[in-house]
Amino acid sequence: MNKLIENQAEELALRIDDSNENHHLWNNNGTWWIHYTIYPTPVTAERVRHSLRTSDLSIARERRDTLFQKLLNPTTRLAA
């Protein structure tokens, strides 16, 4: 029996609350962190959390927004 294997991309789950400017951010002992969920397959979920390496909230927001832009608009780079 032949099985069809499909290459499925990860799905990013972002629930953005427009009334909360600090969505996906939390302060852990003075350092801002980001957290979000990805779905590598339709039946699995993976929570991603990492430090934004800043104690400044405005910098943390900028880094969060930059990261989300990269995740939502991936560019495919081909080898030369």
Secondary structure by P-SEA (a helix, b strand, c coil): cbbbbbbccbbbbbbcccccccccccccccbbbbbbcccccccbbbbbbbbcccccaaaaaaaaaaaaaaaabbbbbbcc
